[in-house]
Amino acid sequence: MRIVTSPWRIEFNAFLGAARNTLRVVAPFYSSEPVTELLRRCKGKKKFFLLALEEQAVKGNFQSISAIRDILKDPKAEVRFIRNLHAKFVVADEQSAIVTSANLTGGGLDNNIEMGIRFDDLAGVKRLAHHFDALWAKAATITAKELDYYDALPRKKGKGSKRGKAHGLKVRLGKLPKRSPTPGTPVMGWIVVHSEDAYKREGVWESPIQQLEEVWSPKEGVLDWGWTSPKMKENSTPRRVLLAWKGEVFGHAIATIRGASKEEIDDGSQFFFVLTKFQWAKRVPFEKLPLGRRRRHHRGLIRLDEKILEAYWPRSK
């Protein structure tokens, strides 16, 4: 057994070339070029693809319909689909396997920081192959009509989101507002308090600070931040908000409220803060702000007022 690190396209291609008869491939996200390359390198070998297929992922260019069509054209390849797939692994001939964090995409093979394990222990590889076969038995095939439906879905411009997805749908890029807020016009909003327990419970391990460090870009100048509760009406009025984590305010922003679509609500977001401006600040503990009993709130929205801002500004510089 040994660790496989990125970029691992050379390792991946060598692994494909070593397969003699059968290849089992599992990936929730996939793009055309890596799939086409895999089919070319494994021509004549039996190939089984277990993939995910969801409308939002197709619209976001994370799942390629052309890749599925290429698989279906190969007489030696079969493809099935299963819901809630997140695993990524490849098994060759029940002799060798790789379990990895990388999807079957250009980013997964070349650009992202990925890691996995390659092992040739026959007992372990066979258990993984049998697990694949169990999932395969539950998975669904796709009809030509269903494939045409997914192919007709509108796509986002570009080659997929550069961020969002990696943050568990908690942080997503948004659209620029028609009019930028005039300085001095935002009304009072809230202190947006994030809960560490809620983040762990929902499976999002990056803190709000880490998410913003990776996603916020002054050049792009806008960011959608999904919020689970309470549900709020859409409102284009710019509001001043403070962002808090672990009992400390770590930055301030100008935000509007965007309503969530049905798909977004199903994913857990009731509405979105659209941050049109954001600035990091020196962290200010709740104890330094005149919150009174409101500082006991571990998660949610604390109403912002002038007294809180007057105490916050000098301490945040």
N, C-alpha and C positions, 0 to 999 in steps of 0.2 A: 504494500500500500504506500502511496506517496501523494503529496499535496500538489495540486495543479493550480498555477496562478496565471493571471492575465498579463499581457494578451495571449490567448491560448489557441488561436486559429491553427498554428502549425501543429500543436499537440492534437487538436481536434481532427485535422486532416490525416495525420499519421494514424490516429485511432480508427478512422473510417477505412483507411487503406488496409489495416490489419484484419478487418472483418472478412471472413471467407464466405459465409452463407447467409446469416441472418442479422438484421440490425433492428433493435427496438429503440425508438426515439420518443422522449416525453418533453414537451415544452408548452407553456401557456402563451408565450408571445413568439412570433416568428415573422421573418421577412423573406422576400422573394430570393434575393441573391444567395444567402446561405443555404436555403432549401435546394435551389437549383444546383449549387455546387455539390451538395451532399448526394443528390440524385445522380449527378455525373460521375462522381468518384465511386459510387456503389452500384453502378449499372450492372445488371445481371444478378444482383444479390437481392434476397427477399427483405423488404423494408416495411416496418409497421410504425406509423406515426400516431401517437396519442396526443391530441392538441385540445386547446380551449377555443371557443368561438362565441363571442359576445358582441352585440351591436355597438356598444360604446367603444370597445377596443378596436373594432373595424373602422369606425368613424375616426378614431384617433391615430390610425395607421400603425397600431401595435400588432395587428393580426392581418396577414396578407392573403387576400382571396386568390390572387394570381399564384401564390405559392401552393395553395390547396389544389388549384387547377393543374399545376405541374405534377403534383403527386398523383392525382387521378389519371393523368395521361400515361404514367409509368406502369406497364403491365406487371411489374414486380413489386409494386408498392400499394399499400392500403392505408387508409386514414380513418380514424374515428375521433369523436369529440366527447368530452366529459366536463361537467360543470365544476366550478370551484377548484379548478386545477391550479396548483402553484409549484409543484415539484418540477425539477429539471434533471433528467438523467438519460444516459445512453447505455445500452447493453449490446455487446457484440458476441454472437455465437454462444451465449451462456458461458463464455470463457473470461471475459473482461468487461469492466463497467466503469463509468465515470458519473459521479453525483456532483452536481455543480450549481452555483448560484446563477450561472449565465443562461440567458434565453437564446433561442436560435435566431439571433439578429446580428447585424453588423456591429452594433454597439456591444452586444454580449461577447462577440468573438474578438473584437479589436480594441474598443475604446474604454469600456467600463472597467472598474476595478472589481474583478470577479475572483472567486476562489472555489476550489472543489477538491475531491479526492478520487484518484484512480486506484482501483484494486483488482487483483486477479485471483483472489481467494475463491475457489470454485464453489464452495458451499454458500458463501455470501452472495456471489454473483447469481447463482441459481435461485436463491430466495428473492433477490430483486427482480429477476425475470418472471418468477411465479407471481410476484406482486403486480407486475405489469400485466400479466395475463388475466389476473382477477379484475383489474380495472378495465381492461380491454373488453371483457365479457359484459360489463355494465355500460360501456360507452355506446354512443349512437353514431350511425352513419349519416350521410347527408345526401339529399336528392338534388338533381339538377335545378329544380325549381327553387329550393331553399338556397342553393348557392347563388343563383341569379338574384335572389332577394338581397342577400348580404352584399353582393357585388354592386347593387344599385344604391346602396346607402351613401349619403354625402360624406365626403372626407374633409378633415381639417387641412388647411393649407400647410405645405411643408412636409417634412418627413417624420411627422410625429412630434409630440411634446418632448422637449428636452428635459423637463423636470416633472412636475405634478405626480405622475404615476408612482415614482419612487417614494412618495411620501404618503402612501396609503390613502390617497384622495383627500387628504386633509388640506393640502395647499395646491392650488391650481392657478395657472395663468388666466387672467381675465381680459376682457376687451376694454380698450381705452374709452373713457366717456366722451360724449360728443363735445362737451365743454369742460375745460379744466377749471377747478375751483379758484375763484379769485382770492388772493391772500386776504385773510381777515374775515371771510364770509362764513366759514364753518360754524355750525351751532354745536352746543355741548352734546357729547355722546356718552361714552362709558369708559370705565376701566375694564378691559376684556381680560378676565381671569381664567387661565388655563389650569386644569387639574392634572397632576401627575398620575393619580390613580386612574382617572378616566382614560388617559393616553395609553397606559399599560393595558387596561381592560379591553380597549378597542384595537390593540395590536399595533399601535403606532409608537415606535420606540424613540424616534427622534423628538427632541423637545421642540417647542415653538421657536426657541432661539436658534437651534440647529437648522430647522426648516428655513427660517428667514435667511440665515447665513448662506445656505446653499441655493436659495431660490430668488431672493429679492435682488432686483437689478435697477439702479437709478436710471439707466438708459431706457429700459422698457417702461419703467414708471407706473406699473399697475400690477396688482396681484389679487386674485380671488382666494379668500381664506374661508373654507367651509366650516360651519358651526352646527353642532348637533341639536342644540336647544337653547332657549325656547324658539318656536317658530315666529318669524317677524315678517311684516309686510314689506314689499319692495319700496324703497325710498331713495330718490336720487339726490336728496339734500346732503351736501357734504357735512360730515360730523368729525369733531375732534375726538380721538380715542387714545387711551394709554394701554399698553400691552404688558401684562403681568404674568410671572411664572415663579412658583415657589415663594409666594409672599413678597415679591419684589417687582416693581415696574422697571422694565428694561428698555423701553422705547416708546415713541409716540408717532401717531399717524393721522392722516386725513382719510376718511373712509365713507363710502356710501353703502346702502343695503341693496343686495340683489336677491330676488326670490329664487328658490331652487326648482329645477324641473322635476318631473316625476321620477326620472332615472336617478337624479342626484339625491332625491329624498329616499329612494330605495337603497342608495349607497350609504345613507346615514346622515346626510347634510340637510338641515332644515332651511338654511339660508346662507348667504355669503357676505362677508365683509369684503368690499372691493377697496383695497388700499391703493389710493392714487398717489399718496406721498408717505414716506416712512423715514424715520431717523433714529439711529441707535442713540442711547443715552447712558450716562452713569446710572447704575442700578440704585433705585430708591426703595427701601423697605416700607411695607405698609405702616409700620410703627411710626414712620416719619411723616405720615400724611393724616390729615384730620378726617378719618373715615368713621370713627366711633364704632358702633356695633357692626357696621358694614364690613369691617376688615376680617370678620369671622367667615365671610364667604370664601370657601375654598375653590369654588368654580362658578362661573356665570358672569353676569354683567353688573358692575357697580356704577350707579349714576354719577356722572362727572359734574362738578360745579366749580365756580370761580375760586373758592377757598382751597379746594384740592389742588387746582392748577397753580395757585400762588405759592403753595408749599412745595409743589413738585419742581417748578422751573429752576429755582436756584440750586436745588440739590442734584439736579440731573446734568448740570454742566460739567 
